[in-house]
Amino acid sequence: MLLGLFTALALGGAPRGLADATLVTWAPKLSEVQTLLPFFTRAGEGSVMLSPASWRESAHPLVPFDVTRPESAAAVGIDVTQGLTLSTRGPVSVACHGLSDVKTFEATCRARLDRYGPVSRDERAGVTTLLSRDGLGRVQGAVVLKGREACAVHASGQSVERLLPEVTKALTGKPLTNAWVKAASALPAAQYFMVPDGERSFPGWATAALSAHGSALSVDLKSKGLPFASLEGAGPSPFGALTTRGVLVLRLRLSKRELSANLDRFLALAPGSAALRAVSARVSPALTGNVALVFSRVKVTSGLRTPTARFFAARFTALAETTDATAAREAVEALDAKALSFREGTLGLGVRENVLWLSNDAESRDEVLGALAGAAGAQRHGAELDVEPLALARALASVPLLEVVQAPELSPVLVVATELGPLLGLTREVRGWLDGGPSGQRGQLTWALAPPPAGAPDAGR
């Protein structure tokens, strides 16, 4: 890890920015961001959000340039051989980077700041500050320079005057060296997204590293303290090689210490959860922790306005390995079948050899159980995910628009279907894995797009 950190320092310097930022974006070597362009250009054909046109000029709060074109950054005096850090906290954005041409950069900043009001220049202890005030006396933007480095700040219409000491400290003080920065040293990449510790949305930190090879994007993750289930890591599983038609297959090797609690959380989502939990309490001691979930399709038969209707619209089969099939069978036979029968559908629960299964769809159940014969094998990670892109696109498209409009809580589904559906049509493969538990996680997601049609323009040009 130390060698990786020293390498990052040698290539583009450690990131500089707000010490209490809620999100830090870092490119250790600005010129390397262009390696992501082929993937995002192709992805942009299906997703407006991922299109380079949506984000390529948002890397700096004041100076406009195309982050995917090194010559664009160099033209405004930014050193593309060094790094660029963008740290945000609410409406505040601070960009810190090296300079290849101080005079050109300063002139560019003056031209931009002049839009807000008269520009003033102050020099103290080797630090130059450029700022402008509007008619109300607000400092809407500022740039701090020292030697061949600079930090710029903007806050979406708010005055940044009180932030200037923080920005100056970011430039002249020590670089950020938190755990989430050190994590990046183990994940060589062109671009990093870091959620620092102390962010209130979850108790921990996370670093995601983006790298691309042509039209395939890899997102590597290191995190600590995130609320993921504890995983056992690599090992044998009756589901290690499970593949079947459907939207996605999730294979897990859960820690037995937390298996019962995780099952309860999952079963709480199902109608008839009280009856299912009673079975879980009896069979949990004999469960190994090897689990699989197959999401097969979406089929809406009774609307989507109630939790039960939504549960039965997503057709799935869940599997769990047991070392005591007899006890599991007895627990299932003791269950009153009426407790799992509803107007919207019926839940099935049963045992096949050493596998306990739960399903809300007979077709999915039969196909998944039929695939168990050749499913045993080594599982390389605690959690493994395989997505069938076209099946997921069909599942999203099958959600009736009228149901979404009449159920506001489903509005995110519409957003995801609009953004993700067309992109999935361009996708060849989506795979991911995760290891670890609450004390630390390591994972990866690979998103591979189908190559563009023959004769299409080069996405990198």
MARVEX-253040 format. One line per field, with one value per residue (C-alpha): x, y, z; residue number from 1; residue in three letters. Coordinates in pm, whole numbers. Layout:
BEGIN
u = c(X, ...);
v = c(Y, ...);
w = c(Z, ...);
resi = c(NUM, ...);
resn = c(Ala, ...);
END
This chain:
BEGIN
u = c(0, 281, 446, 116, 77, 430, 355, 44, 244, 508, 252, 30, 59, -184, -526, -580, -917, -1165, -1086, -1457, -1583, -1875, -1743, -1393, -1324, -957, -770, -404, -293, -541, -434, -540, -909, -935, -890, -1248, -1385, -1449, -1673, -1866, -1906, -2061, -2266, -2387, -2573, -2814, -2784, -2791, -2645, -2337, -2279, -1951, -2148, -2320, -2005, -1694, -1689, -1790, -1448, -1371, -1594, -1467, -1259, -1433, -1240, -1303, -1164, -1155, -924, -582, -517, -831, -699, -348, -491, -610, -278, -360, -83, -229, 68, -41, -359, -688, -907, -1265, -1403, -1762, -1957, -2316, -2314, -1940, -1697, -1319, -1082, -707, -448, -107, -30, 171, 130, 57, -3, -248, -438, -455, -580, -846, -959, -976, -1199, -1434, -1439, -1504, -1854, -1946, -1788, -1456, -1158, -912, -567, -397, -49, 56, 336, 380, 7, -192, -570, -798, -1162, -1453, -1747, -2092, -2317, -2427, -2070, -2070, -1755, -1905, -1579, -1212, -878, -577, -235, 104, 394, 265, -42, -391, -724, -1049, -1379, -1739, -2064, -2362, -2454, -2342, -2054, -1731, -1544, -1554, -1424, -1102, -896, -1005, -917, -578, -510, -603, -342, -60, -113, -66, -246, -537, -402, -713, -784, -1002, -710, -469, -722, -682, -316, -423, -660, -470, -718, -775, -1044, -1146, -1468, -1423, -1688, -1496, -1559, -1793, -2047, -2377, -2555, -2366, -2117, -1798, -1600, -1575, -1335, -1440, -1173, -1271, -1063, -1161, -1032, -1207, -1581, -1549, -1552, -1420, -1518, -1304, -1425, -1262, -1470, -1496, -1793, -2060, -2374, -2309, -2373, -2064, -1927, -1710, -1508, -1399, -1502, -1711, -2082, -2365, -2441, -2085, -2144, -2519, -2630, -2985, -3198, -3337, -3252, -2976, -2812, -2666, -2449, -2354, -2139, -2278, -2120, -2305, -2271, -2511, -2705, -3020, -3037, -2981, -3254, -3494, -3421, -3486, -3803, -3939, -3986, -4218, -4590, -4643, -4313, -4425, -4478, -4153, -3959, -4093, -3949, -3624, -3582, -3600, -3372, -3112, -2880, -2828, -2782, -2425, -2441, -2428, -2720, -2835, -3104, -3232, -3444, -3615, -3851, -4118, -4481, -4746, -5084, -5251, -5102, -4814, -4989, -4940, -4624, -4766, -4846, -4494, -4346, -4522, -4446, -4073, -4055, -3770, -3635, -3410, -3190, -3005, -2784, -2863, -2676, -3000, -3248, -3476, -3520, -3575, -3840, -4017, -4019, -4167, -4433, -4537, -4612, -4976, -4980, -5262, -5019, -4835, -5137, -5253, -5480, -5177, -5000, -4869, -4528, -4379, -4137, -3970, -3658, -3466, -3192, -2975, -3127, -3409, -3592, -3841, -4013, -4306, -4312, -4351, -4181, -3878, -3866, -3869, -3597, -3370, -3409, -3341, -3012, -2887, -2754, -2445, -2431, -2182, -1838, -1584, -1701, -1416, -1578, -1821, -2077, -2094, -2342, -2421, -2670, -2836, -2858, -3136, -3349, -3311, -3404, -3718, -3802, -3778, -3982, -4258, -4341, -4664, -4625, -4976, -4888, -4577, -4773, -5036, -4777, -4531, -4300, -4228, -4101, -3735, -3826, -3930, -3604, -3397, -3595, -3551, -3175, -3076, -3308, -3151, -2801, -2872, -2963, -2602, -2455, -2283, -2209, -2244, -2064, -1964, -1820, -1774, -1568, -1554, -1790, -1863, -1494, -1389, -1502, -1334, -1532, -1546, -1811, -1738, -1969, -1887, -2068, -2120, -1883, -2026, -2158, -1903, -1819, -1915, -1682, -1398, -1542, -1207, -1183);
v = c(0, 242, 177, 252, 574, 684, 607, 824, 1103, 1079, 1083, 1368, 1449, 1355, 1521, 1862, 1995, 2059, 1854, 1802, 1750, 1514, 1403, 1417, 1349, 1299, 1238, 1167, 1254, 1474, 1356, 998, 1090, 1064, 685, 673, 849, 543, 383, 697, 806, 471, 469, 820, 677, 522, 745, 1123, 1121, 923, 1112, 1310, 1616, 1609, 1621, 1692, 2064, 2028, 1941, 2300, 2550, 2854, 2770, 2598, 2322, 1971, 1727, 1452, 1657, 1732, 2007, 2188, 2197, 2292, 2583, 2751, 2692, 2374, 2111, 1788, 1583, 1651, 1575, 1760, 1731, 1853, 1851, 1943, 2022, 2120, 2402, 2463, 2332, 2361, 2251, 2217, 2140, 2218, 2490, 2471, 2841, 3066, 3381, 3213, 3057, 3385, 3567, 3302, 3330, 3710, 3685, 3449, 3640, 3965, 3841, 3875, 4217, 4402, 4170, 4238, 4086, 4037, 3898, 3787, 3550, 3414, 3346, 3534, 3566, 3675, 3749, 3956, 4113, 4159, 4458, 4320, 4281, 3902, 3718, 3479, 3322, 3323, 3167, 3115, 3060, 2967, 2886, 2651, 2533, 2677, 2619, 2779, 2804, 2871, 2817, 2847, 3209, 3217, 3428, 3232, 3501, 3310, 3000, 3160, 3053, 2693, 2714, 2869, 2591, 2332, 2483, 2557, 2290, 1916, 1713, 1492, 1169, 1008, 635, 681, 851, 574, 321, 471, 368, 3, 71, 211, 407, 716, 867, 828, 910, 923, 953, 1056, 926, 1150, 1171, 1125, 919, 610, 527, 478, 577, 452, 493, 397, 379, 405, 261, 163, -63, 36, 1, -183, 6, -131, 24, -100, -36, -18, 82, 52, 54, 35, -159, -468, -818, -1001, -1234, -1543, -1494, -1765, -2127, -2415, -2365, -2566, -2243, -2147, -2211, -2143, -1986, -1958, -1741, -1433, -1081, -1149, -1413, -1321, -1579, -1525, -1689, -1528, -1539, -1788, -1546, -1304, -1545, -1549, -1169, -1135, -1389, -1200, -876, -1048, -1224, -900, -783, -1074, -1106, -1379, -1287, -1411, -1765, -1757, -1635, -1926, -2164, -1964, -1997, -2376, -2421, -2145, -2355, -2602, -2348, -2320, -1956, -2047, -1858, -1765, -1533, -1550, -1257, -1401, -1139, -879, -973, -729, -897, -696, -351, -207, 12, -211, -367, -716, -645, -513, -817, -1057, -849, -923, -1297, -1467, -1784, -1785, -2080, -2173, -2474, -2684, -2965, -3115, -3161, -3376, -3103, -2844, -3063, -3111, -2735, -2673, -2945, -2796, -2462, -2377, -2320, -2068, -1833, -1791, -1754, -1406, -1245, -1122, -1459, -1758, -1812, -2157, -2307, -2644, -2861, -3016, -3251, -3022, -2696, -2500, -2285, -1998, -1869, -1653, -1791, -2156, -2106, -1944, -2213, -2502, -2350, -2264, -2601, -2770, -2579, -2702, -3028, -2861, -2559, -2675, -2520, -2289, -1936, -1686, -1408, -1363, -1210, -1250, -1084, -1162, -945, -1027, -675, -732, -919, -631, -385, -587, -602, -224, -174, -403, -174, 2, 379, 433, 233, 444, 768, 652, 534, 819, 585, 415, 733, 618, 317, 552, 747, 427, 284, 606, 633, 270, 94, 224, 179, -186, -230, -139, -358, -691, -787, -666, -853, -768, -911, -808, -941, -844, -714, -405, -365, -336, -425, -478, -513, -463, -397, -453, -300, -407, -246, -406, -265, 8, -95, -141, 188, 399, 691, 625, 709, 842, 1111);
w = c(0, 83, -253, -426, -231, -318, -683, -669, -511, -782, -1064, -959, -591, -316, -335, -181, -78, 201, 509, 583, 228, 173, -167, -316, -682, -771, -1093, -995, -1348, -1533, -1876, -1788, -1758, -2136, -2105, -1972, -2281, -2506, -2242, -2151, -2512, -2599, -2277, -2358, -2657, -2407, -2100, -2092, -1741, -1847, -2169, -2158, -2267, -1926, -1711, -1917, -1825, -1458, -1313, -1211, -1025, -1219, -1525, -1819, -1993, -2122, -1866, -2132, -2358, -2201, -2456, -2335, -1976, -2091, -2291, -1969, -1790, -1596, -1572, -1710, -1588, -1230, -1044, -1005, -696, -672, -317, -239, 75, 12, -246, -197, -462, -438, -716, -652, -919, -1064, -1317, -1636, -1718, -1419, -1623, -1859, -1572, -1381, -1692, -1746, -1384, -1407, -1714, -1534, -1204, -1389, -1465, -1096, -1036, -1012, -954, -674, -629, -294, -222, 125, 233, -117, -161, -427, -392, -674, -596, -716, -536, -682, -627, -289, -166, -197, -300, -552, -658, -568, -664, -438, -599, -463, -693, -959, -768, -729, -557, -678, -491, -585, -393, -631, -564, -201, -74, -31, 163, 492, 315, 196, 503, 441, 73, 154, 404, 143, -88, 155, 421, 410, 140, 239, 387, 536, 523, 216, 36, 134, 5, -342, -342, -360, -653, -953, -1165, -1378, -1153, -790, -608, -231, 39, 352, 701, 894, 612, 796, 531, 650, 928, 734, 426, 70, -222, -574, -846, -1214, -1496, -1848, -2121, -2440, -2388, -2055, -1725, -1396, -1065, -776, -422, -81, 217, 592, 824, 554, 651, 439, 563, 686, 420, 453, 135, -107, -60, -194, -249, -406, -595, -689, -1060, -1067, -1392, -1517, -1737, -1573, -1469, -1218, -1003, -663, -486, -120, 144, 458, 800, 1021, 1313, 1148, 930, 1140, 1159, 785, 712, 935, 748, 415, 531, 677, 318, 237, 311, 566, 729, 1072, 943, 747, 1049, 1251, 994, 986, 1362, 1332, 1030, 1087, 1309, 1023, 745, 615, 499, 129, -27, -376, -508, -865, -985, -1292, -1433, -1364, -1412, -1292, -1236, -960, -992, -794, -540, -236, -91, -143, -510, -564, -392, -626, -935, -893, -959, -774, -616, -309, -210, 110, 182, 490, 662, 795, 511, 730, 992, 719, 556, 891, 952, 608, 649, 985, 815, 740, 364, 401, 577, 245, 18, -80, -336, -528, -534, -339, -181, -213, 39, 8, 25, -267, -140, 79, -44, 118, -138, -129, -442, -550, -904, -1009, -1345, -1184, -915, -1163, -1379, -1086, -915, -1248, -1274, -936, -1080, -1221, -993, -728, -744, -588, -516, -538, -334, -50, -285, -661, -894, -1259, -1446, -1778, -1930, -2183, -1929, -1683, -1958, -2032, -1661, -1629, -1947, -1819, -1525, -1634, -1652, -1514, -1201, -1145, -1183, -934, -677, -600, -410, -744, -910, -873, -1088, -1368, -1338, -1342, -1636, -1836, -1770, -1740, -1984, -2308, -2164, -2087, -2452, -2534, -2260, -2312, -1950, -1591, -1316, -961, -643, -279, 12, 377, 641, 851, 940, 578, 228, -108, -426, -799, -1064, -1432, -1693, -2049, -2342, -2678, -2942, -3163, -3504, -3778, -3942, -3640, -3552, -3307, -2960, -2841, -3108);
resi = c(1, 2, 3, 4, 5, 6, 7, 8, 9, 10, 11, 12, 13, 14, 15, 16, 17, 18, 19, 20, 21, 22, 23, 24, 25, 26, 27, 28, 29, 30, 31, 32, 33, 34, 35, 36, 37, 38, 39, 40, 41, 42, 43, 44, 45, 46, 47, 48, 49, 50, 51, 52, 53, 54, 55, 56, 57, 58, 59, 60, 61, 62, 63, 64, 65, 66, 67, 68, 69, 70, 71, 72, 73, 74, 75, 76, 77, 78, 79, 80, 81, 82, 83, 84, 85, 86, 87, 88, 89, 90, 91, 92, 93, 94, 95, 96, 97, 98, 99, 100, 101, 102, 103, 104, 105, 106, 107, 108, 109, 110, 111, 112, 113, 114, 115, 116, 117, 118, 119, 120, 121, 122, 123, 124, 125, 126, 127, 128, 129, 130, 131, 132, 133, 134, 135, 136, 137, 138, 139, 140, 141, 142, 143, 144, 145, 146, 147, 148, 149, 150, 151, 152, 153, 154, 155, 156, 157, 158, 159, 160, 161, 162, 163, 164, 165, 166, 167, 168, 169, 170, 171, 172, 173, 174, 175, 176, 177, 178, 179, 180, 181, 182, 183, 184, 185, 186, 187, 188, 189, 190, 191, 192, 193, 194, 195, 196, 197, 198, 199, 200, 201, 202, 203, 204, 205, 206, 207, 208, 209, 210, 211, 212, 213, 214, 215, 216, 217, 218, 219, 220, 221, 222, 223, 224, 225, 226, 227, 228, 229, 230, 231, 232, 233, 234, 235, 236, 237, 238, 239, 240, 241, 242, 243, 244, 245, 246, 247, 248, 249, 250, 251, 252, 253, 254, 255, 256, 257, 258, 259, 260, 261, 262, 263, 264, 265, 266, 267, 268, 269, 270, 271, 272, 273, 274, 275, 276, 277, 278, 279, 280, 281, 282, 283, 284, 285, 286, 287, 288, 289, 290, 291, 292, 293, 294, 295, 296, 297, 298, 299, 300, 301, 302, 303, 304, 305, 306, 307, 308, 309, 310, 311, 312, 313, 314, 315, 316, 317, 318, 319, 320, 321, 322, 323, 324, 325, 326, 327, 328, 329, 330, 331, 332, 333, 334, 335, 336, 337, 338, 339, 340, 341, 342, 343, 344, 345, 346, 347, 348, 349, 350, 351, 352, 353, 354, 355, 356, 357, 358, 359, 360, 361, 362, 363, 364, 365, 366, 367, 368, 369, 370, 371, 372, 373, 374, 375, 376, 377, 378, 379, 380, 381, 382, 383, 384, 385, 386, 387, 388, 389, 390, 391, 392, 393, 394, 395, 396, 397, 398, 399, 400, 401, 402, 403, 404, 405, 406, 407, 408, 409, 410, 411, 412, 413, 414, 415, 416, 417, 418, 419, 420, 421, 422, 423, 424, 425, 426, 427, 428, 429, 430, 431, 432, 433, 434, 435, 436, 437, 438, 439, 440, 441, 442, 443, 444, 445, 446, 447, 448, 449, 450, 451, 452, 453, 454, 455, 456, 457, 458, 459, 460, 461);
resn = c(Met, Leu, Leu, Gly, Leu, Phe, Thr, Ala, Leu, Ala, Leu, Gly, Gly, Ala, Pro, Arg, Gly, Leu, Ala, Asp, Ala, Thr, Leu, Val, Thr, Trp, Ala, Pro, Lys, Leu, Ser, Glu, Val, Gln, Thr, Leu, Leu, Pro, Phe, Phe, Thr, Arg, Ala, Gly, Glu, Gly, Ser, Val, Met, Leu, Ser, Pro, Ala, Ser, Trp, Arg, Glu, Ser, Ala, His, Pro, Leu, Val, Pro, Phe, Asp, Val, Thr, Arg, Pro, Glu, Ser, Ala, Ala, Ala, Val, Gly, Ile, Asp, Val, Thr, Gln, Gly, Leu, Thr, Leu, Ser, Thr, Arg, Gly, Pro, Val, Ser, Val, Ala, Cys, His, Gly, Leu, Ser, Asp, Val, Lys, Thr, Phe, Glu, Ala, Thr, Cys, Arg, Ala, Arg, Leu, Asp, Arg, Tyr, Gly, Pro, Val, Ser, Arg, Asp, Glu, Arg, Ala, Gly, Val, Thr, Thr, Leu, Leu, Ser, Arg, Asp, Gly, Leu, Gly, Arg, Val, Gln, Gly, Ala, Val, Val, Leu, Lys, Gly, Arg, Glu, Ala, Cys, Ala, Val, His, Ala, Ser, Gly, Gln, Ser, Val, Glu, Arg, Leu, Leu, Pro, Glu, Val, Thr, Lys, Ala, Leu, Thr, Gly, Lys, Pro, Leu, Thr, Asn, Ala, Trp, Val, Lys, Ala, Ala, Ser, Ala, Leu, Pro, Ala, Ala, Gln, Tyr, Phe, Met, Val, Pro, Asp, Gly, Glu, Arg, Ser, Phe, Pro, Gly, Trp, Ala, Thr, Ala, Ala, Leu, Ser, Ala, His, Gly, Ser, Ala, Leu, Ser, Val, Asp, Leu, Lys, Ser, Lys, Gly, Leu, Pro, Phe, Ala, Ser, Leu, Glu, Gly, Ala, Gly, Pro, Ser, Pro, Phe, Gly, Ala, Leu, Thr, Thr, Arg, Gly, Val, Leu, Val, Leu, Arg, Leu, Arg, Leu, Ser, Lys, Arg, Glu, Leu, Ser, Ala, Asn, Leu, Asp, Arg, Phe, Leu, Ala, Leu, Ala, Pro, Gly, Ser, Ala, Ala, Leu, Arg, Ala, Val, Ser, Ala, Arg, Val, Ser, Pro, Ala, Leu, Thr, Gly, Asn, Val, Ala, Leu, Val, Phe, Ser, Arg, Val, Lys, Val, Thr, Ser, Gly, Leu, Arg, Thr, Pro, Thr, Ala, Arg, Phe, Phe, Ala, Ala, Arg, Phe, Thr, Ala, Leu, Ala, Glu, Thr, Thr, Asp, Ala, Thr, Ala, Ala, Arg, Glu, Ala, Val, Glu, Ala, Leu, Asp, Ala, Lys, Ala, Leu, Ser, Phe, Arg, Glu, Gly, Thr, Leu, Gly, Leu, Gly, Val, Arg, Glu, Asn, Val, Leu, Trp, Leu, Ser, Asn, Asp, Ala, Glu, Ser, Arg, Asp, Glu, Val, Leu, Gly, Ala, Leu, Ala, Gly, Ala, Ala, Gly, Ala, Gln, Arg, His, Gly, Ala, Glu, Leu, Asp, Val, Glu, Pro, Leu, Ala, Leu, Ala, Arg, Ala, Leu, Ala, Ser, Val, Pro, Leu, Leu, Glu, Val, Val, Gln, Ala, Pro, Glu, Leu, Ser, Pro, Val, Leu, Val, Val, Ala, Thr, Glu, Leu, Gly, Pro, Leu, Leu, Gly, Leu, Thr, Arg, Glu, Val, Arg, Gly, Trp, Leu, Asp, Gly, Gly, Pro, Ser, Gly, Gln, Arg, Gly, Gln, Leu, Thr, Trp, Ala, Leu, Ala, Pro, Pro, Pro, Ala, Gly, Ala, Pro, Asp, Ala, Gly, Arg);
END
